[in-house]
């Protein structure tokens, strides 16, 4: 991520302090304890819900419509390096709110965030909404997915599967590439990989049900239960019945 110029540090510190004060005002200690247990996260929690974090991000965008990419990344880097889960979430939501600023040159920074992610919620937001926004603009980004799909880190493989989701919802994207990833990972035991394959197939089925039906039928014997359930959830009933009997 880009370092913040020294002359902008006072403004950066003021912005981060304001965010932390907002979170303290919204904090719910009981919720914080519950979310930390649920996510099994090493981070501290304020106990602020996702809708409220997104509201903070939207407010910042309204007040800073002309922010530069450099300044944005400076803020997001500081938040991402914080001790609190919600600060990391805010970093991602700020980037999503300003996604028009993101392009191919930002992928190394997004990849670094993915590698430093510790939970599915972070991996999914970065891959679907941030990497997805870049892919909508520049298909060269697909080369990163090819590399991620072969990573030992299963979160990176999950990112490779999920990053085209926005495109697939529009009937776009490189479906053949996704199917090749799914074929390679189909027999993996990792739940988050099995779930991701099914999730993407489910979204693809809304646009191309027959194509997804054929892929599932060809790979039914190799699919885990969770992959099959997710993949067939939105298929027309007559197609779903052929694959699941119900």
Secondary structure as UniProt FT lines:
FT   HELIX           6..8
FT   HELIX           9..26
FT   HELIX           29..39
FT   HELIX           50..63
FT   TURN            65..66
FT   HELIX           69..80
FT   HELIX           85..97
FT   HELIX           99..101
FT   HELIX           104..106
FT   HELIX           107..115
FT   HELIX           120..124
FT   HELIX           125..131
FT   HELIX           132..137
FT   HELIX           139..141
FT   HELIX           142..148
FT   TURN            149..150
FT   HELIX           154..162
FT   TURN            163..164
FT   HELIX           165..169
FT   TURN            170..171
FT   HELIX           175..185
FT   TURN            186..187
FT   HELIX           191..205
FT   TURN            206..207
FT   HELIX           209..219
FT   HELIX           220..222
FT   HELIX           225..232
FT   TURN            233..234
FT   HELIX           237..244
//
